[in-house]
């Protein structure tokens, strides 16, 4: 992929993702560990780089003292990112990143003999790709249309973005307790779609944070997400 000059500040994260990809394809336990650690490094690099950018590049202003106060805290960096750029992170959950970062720490410090399910590895990669897209406007491509956790993360992101646009257009605050009721009264969404979105969110969160992947449930959730997204787009 060619990197334009205006996006060179994201090159470090892109190189780390490419490095991860080179190990993922080798399919050994060792290479999956290296790939997972590299993806985590890409996520942290993306967050640090974005928070350090001048306002002219990021459109956000993070006080130097705030950034220095979380210099050695990964959760602190994430909290700072959501505080200053939460509007760019629709469909991305900081708790997911913290969860996978803890897995990374286990692989790094106790890695010998440990591995990670490829679907978790690719799911974290998809989160890293979404961060690059949302923070820097860089697209590294979408996963293949397969019933995987990686694709579920992408589809959930798309569902959330469509919902955000529809609610914003109607002047409905997503943070308002009764926003679903308002959306139904406005004819933006019906109860069946809300029910499916709620089910989808529960499955997605459960599988992203699971210790053992339920592939049957992931396949169901991918099909459900595709159906919900289709309904939402058709109603736009």
Secondary structure by P-SEA (a helix, b strand, c coil): cccccccccaaaaaaaaaaaaaaaaaccaaaaaaaaaaaaaaaaaaaaaaaacccccccbbbbaaaaaaacccaaaaaaaaaaccccccccccaaaaaaaaaaaaaaaaccccccccaaaaaaaaaaaaaaaaaacccccccccccccaaaaaaaaaaaaaaaaaaaaaacccccccaaaaaaaaaccccaaaaaaaaaaaaaaaaaaaccccaaaaaaaaaaaaaaaaaaaaaac
